[in-house]
Amino acid sequence: MLLDSYRAQWPRIGAVIAVLVGGLTAVAGKRLTRPQILSAANLMALMAHRYEEYVEPGYFPGQFNRGLFKSESPRNHPLNPQTAMVINTGLAYPFYLAPVLFPKAKWLGLAPVLVGWSQIVLHGIVIPRKAGAKYGPGVITALLLHLPIGIGYLKAVGQEGPIDRKDWVGGLIGAVGSAVFGLAVPNMVMRDRNSPYSFTAKQMGPTDVDTANAADGVI
């Protein structure tokens, strides 16, 4: 029952965790470097980003499953709530937390910055275009949080010393690796047309098959 509750509420729990991270960052601010503080801010931005995707307006799952992959079972395929929980908490949180804990490894901070910037293209262009929509849940937080925080991180790291080519290469490899092993592979391994875990009608938004059929008089 605890897992069921977390599966349904992890984006809201993430929002609470973001507040706690902000408070802890403020308290420990004097002991943290500026890149660490901005990496912590990027972690909070991730949680805000997930809230926009899954809660308010929250219909990223519908755009992803139906709009991007044209799924006939968009409530639970290819992405389902179980996979979303694993990807967005078990895999994403450590990825964004790493540069806070290990600030000297610049590539660890560059990787989530690049991933955050890629969300602008994904949610602002790719998915909306495929779904025939003007807006993709996630693009606002990507533009207003991930973009400026990432720019601030680059400036802060640059003030401590030059960002070497190996740092950029490591960051790029980390970002691509995150997309492959933190998103694509889990989604492929855990996809199940008969999954008992389904997204809500709100998370489907205008792409919900049941809603569309009802509007057409099919059901």
C-alpha positions, 0 to 999 in steps of 0.5 A: 500500500505504501508503494501504491501511494508513492506511485500515485503521489511521487510528483507531489512528494517531490515538490515537498522534497524540493522545499526541503532541499531549498531550506537545507541549501539555505542553511548550508549555504556558507559551506557550499560552493556556488556550483553546488548551490546551483546544482541543488537549484537544478535538482529543485528545478527537476522536481518542479519540472516533474510537477508540471509534467504529471500534476499541473497541468500534468498531461505529459503522459498523454502527449508522450504515449498518444501524441509521440508514440501514437499508442492505442493504449495511452493510459499505460503504454508505452509509459506507465505510472510504475515506469514513470516513478522509477525513471523520475525518482530512482534514476533521475534524483541521484543523477541530479544530486551527484554534482552537489555531492561531488562538485569537483567533477565538473562533468557531473554538473554539466550532464544534468544541465545539458539534460535540462536544456534538452527539455526545452526542445523536447517539450517545446518543439518535438512532442507538441509538434507530433501531438498537434499541440501548441504547448507541452507540459514541462516546457515552462519549467525548462525555460524559466528554471533549467535554462537560467540555472544552467547558464548560472552554473556554467558561469560559476564553474568558469569563475573557478577555472576553465571548463576543459574539453574532457569536461564537456565530453564527459558531460555530453556522454553523461547526458546521452547516457541518462537519456539512454539508460535512464529513460529509453532502456527502462521504458523499453524493459518495463513497457507492458500493454497489460500493465495494471498501472494506468494514468488518470484522465487528467494525465491524458489531457486532450489526448485521452482515447476514451474522451476522444471516443466519447466526443465522437459518440463512440462510447 
